[in-house]
Amino acid sequence: MSQTCSFCQVIAGQLPAHVVVEDQEVLGFLDHRPLFRGHVLLVPKEHHTILSDLPADRVAHFFTTAQRLERAVEDGLGAAGSLILINNVISQSVPHLHLHVIPRNPKDGLRFWLGPRHPYDAENPAETYAEKIRAALAARE
C-alpha cells in the first residue's frame, strides 16, 4: 500500500469510488474521468506499478476478472465491443497497475492512437527487433 497512490487510497476506502467488482485480490471501479460512461478500471489490491511487477501467482486471477468485466461492460451497457488497455509507465496517470475496460460502439468518435506507424525497412529490419526481444526473453528465463 502506498500512502501517496490514489488507487491505494480508493482500495483503503479513503477516496470514494463506484465499485463494480471486488474480492480479496482485485478492485474494479468506474474511472472518474471516463472516455465513455461505464469505463472501468481494474486494479490489484497490492500496490504494483506495472504489469511485470504483478506476481505470477496473481496474473491468472487478474486477467480472469478482466474477462468477466469485459463481458459485463458490454452486456450490461449494450456496447458493441470494448477496448482493453494497460499503460506501463508512459501515459500511466496513476503509478499503480490498472487495466481499462472501455465500452465501444461503432462511430463513437474515439480515435485510437494507432499512428503514426513506423514500418520496418532496410535500416531497421524486423529481424533485428525480433532478435532483441528474444534475447531479453532468454535473459529472464
C-alpha positions as CSV (number, residue, x, y, z in Angstrom):
1,M,0.0,0.0,0.0
2,S,1.4,3.4,-1.0
3,Q,0.3,6.4,1.1
4,T,0.5,8.7,-1.9
5,C,-1.1,6.5,-4.5
6,S,-4.7,7.5,-5.2
7,F,-5.7,3.9,-6.2
8,C,-4.3,2.6,-2.9
9,Q,-6.4,5.3,-1.2
10,V,-9.5,4.0,-3.1
11,I,-8.7,0.4,-2.1
12,A,-8.4,1.6,1.6
13,G,-11.7,3.4,1.4
14,Q,-10.0,6.8,1.9
15,L,-11.2,8.1,-1.5
16,P,-14.7,7.4,-2.9
17,A,-15.3,5.2,-5.9
18,H,-18.2,3.5,-7.7
19,V,-17.1,-0.2,-7.2
20,V,-18.4,-2.7,-9.7
21,V,-16.4,-5.8,-8.6
22,E,-14.2,-6.6,-5.5
23,D,-12.6,-9.6,-3.9
24,Q,-9.6,-10.4,-1.9
25,E,-7.1,-9.6,-4.7
26,V,-8.7,-7.0,-7.0
27,L,-10.9,-4.0,-7.1
28,G,-12.8,-2.7,-10.2
29,F,-14.4,0.7,-10.2
30,L,-15.6,3.4,-12.6
31,D,-13.0,5.7,-13.9
32,H,-13.7,9.2,-12.5
33,R,-12.8,10.7,-15.9
34,P,-14.3,8.1,-18.3
35,L,-13.7,8.1,-22.0
36,F,-17.3,6.7,-22.2
37,R,-19.8,6.1,-19.4
38,G,-19.1,2.7,-17.9
39,H,-15.3,2.9,-18.3
40,V,-14.0,0.6,-15.6
41,L,-10.5,0.4,-14.0
42,L,-9.3,-2.9,-12.6
43,V,-6.5,-2.8,-10.0
44,P,-4.7,-5.3,-7.9
45,K,-5.2,-4.5,-4.2
46,E,-1.5,-4.9,-3.6
47,H,0.5,-1.9,-5.0
48,H,2.3,-2.9,-8.1
49,T,3.4,-0.2,-10.7
50,I,3.4,-2.2,-13.9
51,L,2.2,-5.5,-15.3
52,S,5.5,-7.2,-15.0
53,D,5.6,-6.4,-11.2
54,L,2.4,-8.4,-10.6
55,P,3.4,-11.7,-9.0
56,A,3.0,-14.7,-11.4
57,D,0.5,-16.4,-9.0
58,R,-1.8,-13.3,-9.2
59,V,-1.8,-12.9,-13.0
60,A,-4.5,-15.5,-13.8
61,H,-7.0,-14.1,-11.3
62,F,-6.3,-10.5,-12.5
63,F,-7.0,-11.4,-16.2
64,T,-9.9,-13.8,-15.4
65,T,-11.6,-10.8,-13.6
66,A,-10.7,-8.6,-16.6
67,Q,-12.5,-11.2,-18.9
68,R,-15.6,-11.1,-16.6
69,L,-15.6,-7.3,-16.6
70,E,-15.3,-7.2,-20.4
71,R,-18.4,-9.2,-20.8
72,A,-20.3,-7.3,-18.0
73,V,-19.4,-3.9,-19.5
74,E,-20.5,-5.0,-23.0
75,D,-23.6,-6.9,-21.9
76,G,-24.7,-4.5,-19.1
77,L,-24.3,-1.4,-21.2
78,G,-25.4,-2.8,-24.6
79,A,-22.0,-1.9,-26.0
80,A,-20.9,-3.4,-29.3
81,G,-17.4,-4.1,-28.0
82,S,-14.7,-2.8,-25.7
83,L,-11.2,-1.6,-25.6
84,I,-9.0,-3.3,-23.1
85,L,-5.9,-1.3,-22.2
86,I,-2.9,-1.3,-19.9
87,N,-0.4,1.5,-19.9
88,N,3.1,0.7,-18.4
89,V,4.8,4.0,-17.3
90,I,4.1,6.0,-20.4
91,S,0.6,7.5,-20.3
92,Q,0.1,5.9,-16.9
93,S,-1.6,8.7,-14.9
94,V,-1.5,6.8,-11.6
95,P,1.6,4.7,-11.0
96,H,-0.4,1.7,-9.9
97,L,-1.1,-1.2,-12.3
98,H,-4.6,-0.7,-13.8
99,L,-6.4,-2.2,-16.7
100,H,-9.1,-0.2,-18.5
101,V,-12.3,-1.8,-19.8
102,I,-13.8,0.9,-22.1
103,P,-17.2,0.3,-23.7
104,R,-17.1,0.9,-27.5
105,N,-19.7,1.3,-30.2
106,P,-19.5,2.0,-33.9
107,K,-18.9,5.6,-34.7
108,D,-18.4,6.5,-31.0
109,G,-15.8,9.1,-32.0
110,L,-12.8,7.6,-30.2
111,R,-9.7,7.8,-32.4
112,F,-7.2,5.4,-31.0
113,W,-3.6,6.3,-31.3
114,L,-2.6,3.6,-33.8
115,G,-0.3,6.0,-35.6
116,P,2.0,7.2,-36.7
117,R,3.2,3.9,-37.9
118,H,6.9,3.1,-38.1
119,P,7.4,0.2,-40.6
120,Y,10.4,-1.9,-40.7
121,D,12.8,-1.1,-43.5
122,A,16.4,-1.8,-44.7
123,E,17.8,0.5,-41.9
124,N,15.5,-1.1,-39.3
125,P,14.8,-4.7,-40.3
126,A,12.1,-6.6,-38.4
127,E,14.5,-9.5,-37.6
128,T,16.8,-7.1,-35.6
129,Y,13.9,-6.1,-33.3
130,A,12.7,-9.7,-33.0
131,E,16.2,-10.8,-32.1
132,K,16.5,-8.1,-29.3
133,I,13.1,-9.2,-27.8
134,R,14.1,-12.9,-28.0
135,A,17.4,-12.1,-26.2
136,A,15.6,-10.1,-23.5
137,L,13.1,-13.1,-23.0
138,A,16.0,-15.5,-22.8
139,A,17.7,-13.3,-20.2
140,R,14.6,-13.6,-18.0
141,E,14.3,-17.4,-18.1
